[in-house]
Amino acid sequence: MERIDELQRNGYRILQDPDKFCFGIDAVLLSGFAAVKKGENVLDLGTGTGIIPILLEAKTQGRQFTGLEIQPDMADMAARSVCLNRLEEKISIVNGDIKEASAIFGGASFDVVTCNPPYMSNNHGLKNPGLPKAIARHEVLCTFEDIAREASGVLKFGGRFYMVHRPHRLLELLETMRRWKLEAKRMKFVHPFAGREANMVLIEAFKGGRPEMRIEPPVIVYKEQGVYSDEIYDIYGY
């Protein structure tokens, strides 16, 4: 059943359905990591609830934000969230396949591409691969190769690609991005607690960039059990 959640930014709200998929802290972290400059056009691949375009519109001075989502019901819900916040002139939701993004939008048409992709590459054992939660978490409908290829295709030369993913796939991610002329330039690891292994990684890549990367100080999510760190509260806007 759908519900309306407050986003703590500009009074914005978002529609979500726990039976299908709800956004997590990874999407919020990505919205805080992505750098969108004044007047830039942004595409979010696999936008789901539309959370990333809505948060980026609230946090940046980008000109236009587009979310691409393959599941019609999710795309419809994201579009209704855009209307709920009266952002129709700034945010567009398109129902379509990531694998066809460059055909849908045309080459070199965006300054920035963001993506919170499915983390799991192995789909074996999935009982319901057509369900929204499975599609969001496993590479059922597209692979990271598809994402990197299409991100590169729609980005202008020098444009930027931002994503959040899992550290255990980092080498594969970097190799795949480089194959599609996306050079990683900035990276930040996310740790649930100080002293614990990273469980997420945020990456910024430039289309056609030169090989040189900066590792930024890590994000620590929790100060203690159930208490967010100051950085997380700042990203959420509390």
C-alpha positions as a printed NumPy array, in Angstrom:
array([[  0.   ,   0.   ,   0.   ],
       [  1.306,   3.432,  -0.935],
       [  2.29 ,   5.976,   1.681],
       [  3.584,   9.562,   1.614],
       [  6.928,  10.233,   3.341],
       [  8.495,  13.574,   4.245],
       [ 11.934,  14.262,   2.741],
       [ 13.102,  17.043,   5.118],
       [ 14.078,  19.146,   2.091],
       [ 12.063,  22.128,   0.846],
       [  8.948,  20.552,   2.316],
       [  9.113,  17.87 ,  -0.388],
       [  7.318,  14.562,  -0.027],
       [  7.526,  11.248,  -1.859],
       [  5.18 ,   8.376,  -2.587],
       [  6.462,   4.907,  -1.656],
       [  5.089,   1.385,  -1.569],
       [  6.848,  -0.948,   0.913],
       [  5.461,  -3.956,  -0.961],
       [  7.388,  -2.877,  -4.06 ],
       [ 10.454,  -0.843,  -3.14 ],
       [ 11.421,   2.016,  -0.811],
       [ 14.561,   4.095,  -1.221],
       [ 17.412,   3.567,   1.246],
       [ 20.318,   5.519,   2.653],
       [ 22.39 ,   4.662,  -0.436],
       [ 20.177,   6.914,  -2.597],
       [ 20.424,   9.733,  -0.048],
       [ 24.208,   9.393,   0.119],
       [ 24.431,   9.482,  -3.675],
       [ 22.356,  12.681,  -3.769],
       [ 24.826,  14.237,  -1.323],
       [ 27.896,  13.038,  -3.242],
       [ 26.829,  14.034,  -6.755],
       [ 27.998,  17.51 ,  -7.757],
       [ 25.488,  19.246, -10.027],
       [ 26.384,  22.746, -11.218],
       [ 24.072,  25.603, -12.071],
       [ 22.281,  25.081, -15.376],
       [ 23.283,  21.441, -15.851],
       [ 21.004,  18.692, -17.163],
       [ 20.905,  15.462, -15.141],
       [ 19.733,  11.927, -15.935],
       [ 19.089,   9.325, -13.23 ],
       [ 19.221,   5.773, -14.589],
       [ 16.789,   3.351, -12.928],
       [ 15.184,   6.102, -10.883],
       [ 12.711,   3.882,  -9.003],
       [ 10.691,   6.168,  -6.712],
       [ 12.306,   9.261,  -8.265],
       [ 14.124,  10.016,  -5.02 ],
       [ 17.451,  11.065,  -6.567],
       [ 16.063,  13.625,  -9.066],
       [ 13.811,  15.074,  -6.353],
       [ 16.654,  15.399,  -3.831],
       [ 19.056,  16.803,  -6.436],
       [ 16.479,  19.387,  -7.472],
       [ 16.204,  20.4  ,  -3.808],
       [ 19.956,  20.515,  -3.17 ],
       [ 21.425,  21.92 ,  -6.416],
       [ 20.907,  24.557,  -9.094],
       [ 20.681,  22.079, -11.949],
       [ 18.438,  23.156, -14.829],
       [ 16.554,  19.956, -15.663],
       [ 16.345,  16.506, -14.062],
       [ 15.171,  13.321, -15.778],
       [ 14.497,   9.915, -14.239],
       [ 14.451,   6.785, -16.423],
       [ 12.547,   3.799, -15.016],
       [ 11.641,   0.531, -16.783],
       [  8.807,  -0.577, -14.487],
       [  5.606,   1.23 , -15.51 ],
       [  4.052,   1.246, -12.031],
       [  7.228,   2.602, -10.429],
       [  7.569,   5.237, -13.161],
       [  3.942,   6.237, -12.585],
       [  4.481,   6.537,  -8.833],
       [  7.65 ,   8.616,  -9.365],
       [  5.771,  10.9  , -11.766],
       [  3.011,  11.373,  -9.196],
       [  5.642,  12.319,  -6.587],
       [  6.936,  14.953,  -9.007],
       [  3.39 ,  16.33 ,  -9.348],
       [  2.874,  16.145,  -5.578],
       [  5.8  ,  18.552,  -5.171],
       [  4.785,  20.702,  -8.166],
       [  8.092,  20.036,  -9.896],
       [  6.755,  19.161, -13.354],
       [  8.753,  22.   , -14.967],
       [ 12.03 ,  20.77 , -13.464],
       [ 11.716,  16.966, -13.308],
       [ 10.593,  14.504, -15.987],
       [ 10.023,  10.791, -15.437],
       [ 10.407,   8.577, -18.501],
       [  9.224,   4.964, -18.643],
       [ 11.943,   3.152, -20.565],
       [ 14.843,   0.691, -20.544],
       [ 18.318,   1.658, -19.332],
       [ 19.753,  -0.467, -22.156],
       [ 18.139,   1.949, -24.636],
       [ 18.939,   5.236, -22.858],
       [ 21.161,   6.65 , -25.604],
       [ 18.514,   5.805, -28.214],
       [ 15.773,   7.405, -26.092],
       [ 17.618,  10.638, -25.273],
       [ 20.31 ,  10.877, -27.94 ],
       [ 24.07 ,  10.955, -27.553],
       [ 25.918,  13.584, -25.525],
       [ 22.657,  15.017, -24.162],
       [ 23.405,  15.254, -20.416],
       [ 26.028,  16.938, -18.23 ],
       [ 25.545,  14.515, -15.335],
       [ 24.315,  10.922, -15.011],
       [ 23.526,   9.323, -11.649],
       [ 22.733,   5.709, -10.868],
       [ 21.959,   3.588,  -7.815],
       [ 22.172,   0.27 ,  -9.683],
       [ 21.334,  -3.3  ,  -8.703],
       [ 24.25 ,  -4.481,  -6.568],
       [ 23.978,  -8.249,  -7.03 ],
       [ 25.323,  -9.751, -10.247],
       [ 24.234, -13.337,  -9.607],
       [ 20.528, -13.88 , -10.209],
       [ 20.503, -17.609,  -9.531],
       [ 18.104, -18.678,  -6.802],
       [ 15.786, -15.707,  -7.23 ],
       [ 12.278, -17.062,  -6.761],
       [ 10.509, -14.03 ,  -8.222],
       [ 12.926, -12.207, -10.576],
       [ 10.072, -10.066, -11.924],
       [  9.219,  -8.492,  -8.582],
       [ 10.24 ,  -4.838,  -8.042],
       [ 12.517,  -5.588,  -5.079],
       [ 14.377,  -8.279,  -7.044],
       [ 14.741,  -5.948, -10.046],
       [ 16.12 ,  -3.198,  -7.795],
       [ 18.671,  -5.433,  -6.068],
       [ 19.761,  -7.957,  -8.717],
       [ 20.954,  -7.482, -12.293],
       [ 17.769,  -9.002, -13.702],
       [ 16.953,  -6.441, -16.399],
       [ 20.382,  -4.894, -16.994],
       [ 24.04 ,  -5.431, -16.119],
       [ 26.599,  -2.899, -14.97 ],
       [ 28.093,  -3.132, -18.47 ],
       [ 24.764,  -1.857, -19.832],
       [ 24.742,   0.994, -17.322],
       [ 28.314,   2.097, -18.073],
       [ 27.765,   1.896, -21.843],
       [ 24.565,   3.946, -21.766],
       [ 25.893,   6.469, -19.235],
       [ 28.863,   7.068, -21.5  ],
       [ 26.579,   7.325, -24.514],
       [ 24.301,  10.028, -23.104],
       [ 27.065,  12.045, -21.383],
       [ 28.748,  14.996, -23.022],
       [ 32.548,  14.842, -23.243],
       [ 33.801,  15.854, -19.801],
       [ 30.407,  15.021, -18.288],
       [ 30.234,  13.271, -14.936],
       [ 28.869,   9.911, -13.83 ],
       [ 27.982,   9.339, -10.165],
       [ 27.022,   6.04 ,  -8.597],
       [ 26.849,   4.107,  -5.343],
       [ 27.738,   0.419,  -5.283],
       [ 29.277,  -2.371,  -3.2  ],
       [ 33.048,  -2.5  ,  -2.555],
       [ 33.334,  -6.211,  -3.374],
       [ 32.717,  -5.368,  -7.052],
       [ 35.013,  -2.338,  -7.154],
       [ 37.676,  -3.731,  -9.503],
       [ 35.03 ,  -4.9  , -11.981],
       [ 33.276,  -1.52 , -11.81 ],
       [ 36.444,   0.465, -12.497],
       [ 37.493,  -1.8  , -15.372],
       [ 34.05 ,  -1.633, -16.96 ],
       [ 33.811,   2.145, -16.656],
       [ 37.25 ,   2.6  , -18.187],
       [ 36.229,   0.375, -21.101],
       [ 33.454,   2.891, -21.806],
       [ 35.683,   5.977, -21.399],
       [ 34.451,   6.75 , -17.883],
       [ 37.504,   7.508, -15.769],
       [ 37.025,   7.351, -11.998],
       [ 38.257,  10.611, -10.438],
       [ 36.818,  10.654,  -6.916],
       [ 35.875,   7.884,  -4.495],
       [ 34.426,   7.753,  -0.995],
       [ 33.861,   4.622,   1.077],
       [ 30.888,   4.298,   3.418],
       [ 31.244,   2.423,   6.725],
       [ 28.295,   1.496,   8.975],
       [ 30.403,   2.168,  12.094],
       [ 33.954,   3.369,  12.758],
       [ 36.241,   0.348,  12.699],
       [ 33.891,  -1.699,  10.514],
       [ 34.476,  -2.666,   6.881],
       [ 33.019,  -0.428,   4.187],
       [ 29.702,  -1.684,   2.824],
       [ 29.197,   0.962,   0.126],
       [ 31.373,   3.024,  -2.195],
       [ 30.539,   6.304,  -3.938],
       [ 32.294,   6.974,  -7.26 ],
       [ 32.58 ,  10.02 ,  -9.515],
       [ 33.837,   9.409, -13.071],
       [ 34.471,  11.804, -15.949],
       [ 33.768,  10.896, -19.563],
       [ 37.112,  11.129, -21.336],
       [ 38.954,  11.993, -18.116],
       [ 42.647,  11.32 , -17.51 ],
       [ 43.714,   8.606, -15.057],
       [ 43.974,  10.319, -11.673],
       [ 41.81 ,   9.527,  -8.673],
       [ 41.278,  11.061,  -5.237],
       [ 40.115,   8.983,  -2.261],
       [ 38.082,  11.197,   0.041],
       [ 37.64 ,  10.73 ,   3.797],
       [ 35.116,   7.975,   4.514],
       [ 31.512,   8.4  ,   5.58 ],
       [ 30.663,   6.832,   8.946],
       [ 26.912,   6.218,   9.063],
       [ 26.336,   5.605,  12.791],
       [ 27.992,   7.143,  15.873],
       [ 26.425,   4.334,  17.89 ],
       [ 23.635,   1.849,  17.398],
       [ 20.575,   3.73 ,  16.121],
       [ 22.245,   7.169,  16.165],
       [ 23.352,   8.685,  12.863],
       [ 26.637,  10.581,  12.584],
       [ 26.549,  14.367,  12.158],
       [ 27.456,  13.982,   8.463],
       [ 24.454,  11.735,   7.835],
       [ 22.103,  14.151,   9.602],
       [ 23.521,  16.939,   7.433],
       [ 22.989,  14.938,   4.227],
       [ 19.414,  14.118,   5.248],
       [ 18.815,  17.78 ,   6.063],
       [ 17.785,  17.319,   9.703]])
